[in-house]
Amino acid sequence: MRREDADRLKSPLIFSEFGACFDTIECATEINNAMDGFDSQLASWAYWMYKGFGDFTTTGGAAEGMFNSDGTF
């Protein structure tokens, strides 16, 4: 949905389930670019993987969370 559609329908915009990728500079850039795009459209967002759970449905496995297994960011 585009911002124009959300305004016309009087509906909020929220993006979720993004960012599940490995711990690389490219992944961080992808996530930051997505968040910048959401913010520029005044859209809410929620990062899906707060910490790694070894989710077999994504590409990143245990390395896709915001925190390492030792608790560091």
N, C-alpha and C positions, 0 to 999 in steps of 0.2 A: 504494500500500500504506500502511496506517495503522500507527502504532507498535504497536498491539495485535496486528495481524496479524504483524508482524515478530517480536515477542516469542514469539508462539505457534508460529511456524514456525522460530524460532531463526535468523533471517536478519537480516543488517545492512540498514540503510536508507541509501541514497545517492541524492542528487538531482544530476543533471547536465543539461547543455544548457539552461540558463536564463540570462536576462540579455542576450540578443542584441537590443539596442535602441539608439536614438540617444542622444547625449550631452546629456541634459536632466535637469533636477531630477526630473521625473516618473519617468524611467527609474531614476535613482539611488535614489529612494524605493521603487520596485517591487523592485529588487534587494535593498536593505537589509531590506525587509519579508519577502521570501522567505527570506533568510539567517536573520533572527530567528526565523521560523517553524520552519525546519529545526533550528536550534540548540535551540529550546524542546522539540523532540521527540527530542533527542540523535541527530539524523540527520546523517550526513556529507554534504558537498556539494562540488562542484567547479564553479567558474565556467568556462563554456565558452570564451569568447573572451578569451584573455590579451592578444592584440593583434589589430588589424584585418588581415585577409587578403583583403578584398574578396570575401568569400564570397557568391555569388549566391543561396544557398539561405536567407538570413536577411533580416530587414527593415532592419538597420542598416548593411549594407555595410562600408566601411572605418572608419566612425565607431563601431562597436560594441565595440571592444576596450577594455581597461583603460588602455591607453597611447595617447597621441597619436603622430602620425607623427614628431614631433621628439623623442620619448622621454620627454616629461613625463607624469605620472600623470593 
